[in-house]
Amino acid sequence: MARRAARRSSLLAVVAALLATPAFADTGIAVVLNQAKIVKIARPADTIVIGNPAIADAAVQDATTIVLTGKGFGVTNIVVLDKEGSPIVDEQVIVSRHDPLSVRIYRRSHVQTLSCTPYCESSYKGDAERTSENEMNGGQ
């Protein structure tokens, strides 16, 4: 009886680990901060809703093309509905920094972000990133 319970819990752990791997995880739509990403949809859109417009923005290019722009770090969602109100897209939007081309320098409690493309210079920061870094720096 104890062996059966141990096997069952081991099997559940393996299944949970497999579902957590990137191949099985629903990752959503990844967008880089201060960059745009084109999203093609299957049917013409009538309504587009962004959960948190401080994180991402959506603009309609044409009836089946949406342009998502990363405005601040974080996760939000996008819901696209057709004329009948049926969902076409209901996905998470993950806005993050493009790590290979940027560097963060930590000097005690002060954080500085540099864009290194190809030379390192202070990068442009939107309101959301300035607020985030100000909070990380303790309001300095």
N, C-alpha and C positions, 0 to 999 in steps of 0.2 A: 504494500500500500504506500509506504514512504517512498519507494523507488519510483512508483508511478507518478506521484506528486512531484518528485524531483525532476523526472523526465518532462512532465507537462510544463513545469515552470522554466526549464531549460529551453524547450521548444518555443514557448511564448517569448522568451528573451531573444532568441534567434530571429523570430518573425518581426519583433519590434525593431531590432537592429537593422534588418533588411529594409523595412519600410522607412527608416530614418535616413538611409543612404540617398545621395543626390539622384541616383537613377530612378528612385521611387518617389521622392519628395516632390510636392508641387511647389516650384520655386517662384512662380509669378513672373512678372515682367521686370527685368532689371534695367534701370536707367542710371546713367552717370550724372552726378551733380553738375548743373549748368550746361548740360548737353541735351539734345533732342533725340528721340527714338521714334521711328515710324512704325505704326501698328496697322496692319491690314486686317479688315474684318470681313466676314462671309456675306453679310447682308447690309443694305444701307442703314445708317444710324439715324435715329430721330432725336434721342436724348442721351447726353453724356453727363455722368456724375462722378466727381472726384471726391473721395472721402475727406481728405485734408488738403485743401489747395495751397497750404504753406509748404507741403512736401513735393507735390507734383501738379502740373498744369496740363490740360489737354486742349488742343485746337483741332478743328475739323479742316482737313485739307480738301477732301471731296467726300462723297457719300460713303465710301468704303475705306477711307484712309484717315487715321487719327495720328496727330503728332503729340507725343508725350514729352514734357520737359521737366527735368529734375530741378526743383527749386530749393529743397532743403533735405537734410539727411533724415532717413526714417522709412517707415512702411506705411502705406495707405492703400486704398483700393480704387479701382475704376469699374464703373457699371455702365454698359452701353445697351440701350434699349432700341428696338425698332418701333415703327409707327403704331403697332398693336400693343406695345408695352411689354413685349417678350424680350428677355435678356439675350443679347448676342455675345457679350463679354461680361464676365464677373470675375475679375482677377486681382490679386495683390500687386502693388507696384512698390518695388524696393529701390530706393534712391541711395546710392553710396558713392564714395570717392573712388576715382580710378587710381588705385594704389601704385602701379608701376611708374606713373609719371609725377607723383607728388611725394613730398617728404614732410613729416611733422617733426619739429625740433622742440624738445621739452627742456626748459631751463628752470629748474625748481618748479614753481607753480605756473610759469608762463609758457604758453604754447604758440608756436609760429608755424604756419603752413607755407611751404614753398612749392611752386610748380616747376618741375625740372624737365623742360622740353625745348632744347637740349640743355640750356643753362638754368640753374636754379634762381628763381625770382619769387618775390612775394606774389601769391596767387590772388585772383579776384575772389572776394567773399560776398555772398548774398546775405540778406538780413538774417536768415535762419542760421547760417554758419557763423556769422559774427556773434549772434546770441549764444550759440552753443559753445564757442570758444571763450566767450566772456564768462559763462557759467563755469567752464572748466578751469579758468584762471582765477576764479574766486572773486570776480567783479573788479579786477585790477585794470 
